[in-house]
Amino acid sequence: MVDMVSPEFSILAFFPKEYMDIQILQLIEGAKNAKGLAIIIDVFRAFSLAAYAFANHAEKIIPVGDLDIAFQLKKKNPEFILIGERNEQKIPGFDYGNSPAHILNEDFSGKTIVHSTSASTQGLVSASNADEILTGSFVNAGAIVKYIQAHKPEHVSLVCMGYAATHPIEEDSFCAQYIKNEIEGSETDIEIMFRIIRNTSGRRFFIKDKQDYAPALDFELCTSLNRFNFVIKAERKGDLLELKKINNKDR
């Protein structure tokens, strides 16, 4: 008599205990549907810039969508640094635009940065059903992979914020795919990815008339794969969100 295999055993054979559900989602609706560990991805340029700011010793970053809130925070705390963009350009009254190249050599030791962009803040705020939120970009993608592998969440939601949170765009979708491939042990031809990005959404960084606010160096800085070995975690503090740098050794 042949022994019957139990249904439970059959399911476990295909979905072992360490099985991880990894979803790639898009835009605001994707952020709203994110669960488990959510990685909100904005490669060009918000979360790349955030990584460079933390590498330059910023204490924390407060992402805000409402410019009135940003200016109120600055009025109450004159030492705060305002960084942000609308339509890719620096917001009048802000200290910096959304360009990593423009802050590359700045010393933000102990500083709080208030950061406002077209897409990234919306993604962070919309991911209200997630258990935990990290920011995502190529510059610290490897650190994100290590964080996920160490914490082993049941669900990982890779949310691509796209261009101004209005339509999917190459760099965010490729970043999500790269992270997913690394977790699953699949190969990624990153050079092809970067070549496609350079010839599609990244073309805007090579337009002569845009060099003041979207310099060519931004493309290089935002595609500097695994430059930083830390993740950036979003946590709610009262009515606001705060981003903090978490070194892999501190996770």
PEFEN-V449123 format. One record per backbone hydrogen bond with DSSP energy under -1.0 kcal/mol. CO is the residue of the C=O (numbers start at 1). NH is the residue of the N-H. E is the energy in kcal/mol with one decimal. If there is no record, write none. Layout:
# PEFEN-V449123
CO_NH_E ; CO_NH_E
This chain:
# PEFEN-V449123
6_10_-1.9 ; 7_11_-2.3 ; 8_12_-2.2 ; 9_13_-1.8 ; 10_14_-1.1 ; 11_15_-2.5 ; 16_19_-2.2 ; 21_156_-3.0 ; 23_158_-3.3 ; 25_160_-2.9 ; 26_30_-2.0 ; 27_31_-2.0 ; 28_32_-2.4 ; 29_33_-1.5 ; 36_131_-2.1 ; 36_132_-1.7 ; 37_157_-2.9 ; 38_134_-2.8 ; 39_159_-2.7 ; 40_136_-2.4 ; 41_161_-2.2 ; 42_47_-1.7 ; 45_49_-3.1 ; 46_50_-2.2 ; 47_51_-1.0 ; 48_52_-2.0 ; 49_53_-2.6 ; 50_54_-2.3 ; 51_55_-2.3 ; 52_56_-1.3 ; 53_58_-2.0 ; 54_57_-1.8 ; 56_108_-2.2 ; 57_110_-1.6 ; 60_113_-2.5 ; 61_243_-3.3 ; 62_115_-2.3 ; 66_70_-1.7 ; 67_71_-2.4 ; 68_72_-2.1 ; 69_73_-2.5 ; 70_74_-1.9 ; 71_75_-2.2 ; 72_76_-2.2 ; 73_77_-1.7 ; 77_80_-2.6 ; 81_114_-3.2 ; 82_95_-1.3 ; 82_96_-1.8 ; 83_116_-2.1 ; 86_89_-1.6 ; 89_86_-2.1 ; 91_94_-2.4 ; 96_84_-1.8 ; 103_106_-1.7 ; 108_111_-2.8 ; 111_59_-2.6 ; 111_60_-1.3 ; 112_81_-2.4 ; 113_62_-3.6 ; 114_83_-2.9 ; 115_64_-2.4 ; 116_85_-1.9 ; 119_123_-1.8 ; 120_124_-2.1 ; 121_125_-2.5 ; 122_126_-2.2 ; 123_127_-1.1 ; 126_128_-1.7 ; 127_130_-1.1 ; 132_38_-3.1 ; 133_234_-2.5 ; 134_40_-2.7 ; 136_42_-1.9 ; 138_141_-1.2 ; 138_226_-2.5 ; 139_228_-2.9 ; 140_144_-1.8 ; 141_145_-2.3 ; 142_146_-2.2 ; 143_147_-2.2 ; 144_148_-2.6 ; 145_149_-2.7 ; 146_150_-2.1 ; 147_151_-2.3 ; 148_152_-2.6 ; 154_21_-2.8 ; 155_37_-2.6 ; 156_23_-2.8 ; 157_39_-3.2 ; 158_25_-3.0 ; 159_41_-3.4 ; 160_27_-3.4 ; 163_166_-2.4 ; 167_163_-2.3 ; 169_173_-1.9 ; 170_174_-2.8 ; 171_175_-1.9 ; 172_176_-2.2 ; 173_177_-2.2 ; 174_178_-2.7 ; 175_179_-2.3 ; 176_180_-2.4 ; 177_181_-2.8 ; 178_182_-2.4 ; 179_183_-2.2 ; 180_184_-2.2 ; 181_186_-2.8 ; 188_190_-1.4 ; 189_193_-1.9 ; 190_194_-2.7 ; 191_195_-2.1 ; 192_196_-2.5 ; 193_197_-2.6 ; 194_198_-2.6 ; 195_199_-1.5 ; 197_200_-1.1 ; 197_202_-3.0 ; 200_203_-1.5 ; 202_205_-1.6 ; 203_206_-2.0 ; 207_210_-1.8 ; 208_211_-1.3 ; 210_213_-1.2 ; 210_214_-3.2 ; 215_218_-1.5 ; 216_220_-1.2 ; 217_221_-2.7 ; 218_222_-2.7 ; 219_223_-1.2 ; 221_224_-1.0 ; 223_225_-1.6 ; 224_227_-1.3 ; 229_248_-1.3 ; 231_246_-3.1 ; 232_135_-2.2 ; 233_244_-2.2 ; 235_242_-2.8 ; 237_240_-1.9 ; 240_237_-3.5 ; 242_235_-2.5 ; 243_61_-1.9 ; 244_233_-2.6 ; 246_231_-2.5 ; 247_250_-1.7 ; 248_251_-1.0
